[in-house]
């Protein structure tokens, strides 16, 4: 009974938000005991996954590989319905996307993609896969793959920035002596101009002293002539 009730509830919520942007926004704003509704749905999803898988998918290497979940059909179906609901909640809604990916280990939709692919394979093997289920689930997978590409690009840019920062940190910084030498070289390059000015001023002073001496000498000679 609990399995059927869970599927009915998840299906009802999916129908409410699948094609209704306003309902997605309203659902994202709901809270219970300081937890958002998106957080609660992610909790339900993670409970259906083996903890070993959750831990493995936190590593970047494991995110790119297919994962063998090795679970029973009931777990797979519940997890798949929850994945579809989460995918619909993130559809063209930045805030819901930020919340949901923030709660998922690895902050990536790769877990949802793996679950939905396994769900389609299970339905196909059981020969119960309908066209409606295939189209609806495939559209959610496609949207999640686009999100994954964006997240991967962001991670690559962050890694590149970290590498650049590490490279800059490795470069030797200028010591105090080098800085002092640079200051001295700048001061020395400016000194010739001031030296020229000092030379010109001294020459002017020498010329004025010579002229004053000549004037005194002439004055003394003329005074002696007068006495004679």
Phi, psi and omega in degrees: 000316181297325179296312180296320179296318180297316179296319180296318181293315179296320178295321178296314179297321179297317178298329182286331186247349187301314183237019182233096181303322182295321178295326177297315180296317180296318180296320180295336181272349180290143180221152175216119182053050177065011175249134179286160179297325178297320179297319180296320179293321177296321177300316178298318180298313183293331179292336179278350182261143171297139182299330178297323179290318179300317180292321182294323184282359175283338181275141181301325182295318183288334182298330186273353184253154175290145185243135175269104186285327177054059179233174180275161183304322181296317177300316183297316182293313179300314180297323180291317178297322178293321178298318179296318178298315179296320178297319178292324179295327181276351184297113178053038179220101185296319184294314177297322179297317179297316181294311186293312180294333177290332181270336182283135178303133182085352178052042183219147178279010186297327179296318179297320180296315179300317182296314183292324176295319178295325179295315179296320178296319179296315180296322180292317179294326180278355179061039178238009182285120179262163179297321180298315179295319181297314182293313182296315181291321180296323179294321178294318178300317180299317179294320179293324178294323176296320176298318181298321179297317179296315180298320180296319178296319179297317179298320180295319178295321179295320178296319179296319178295320178297320179296319179296318179295321178295320180296319178294325180292332180286332181295135180293136178274154180295133178280173180295323180296319179296319178296319178294321178297321178297319179296318180295320180295322177294319179295320180293325179293334179272344188294323181306321180298315181293326178295318178299317180298317179297320178297316179298318181295318181295321178297318179297318180295320178297319179297319181291323178295319179298316180296321180293323178295318180298318180297318179296320180295318179297319180297321179292319180295316181295324179292322177293321178299321181295318180295322176295000000 
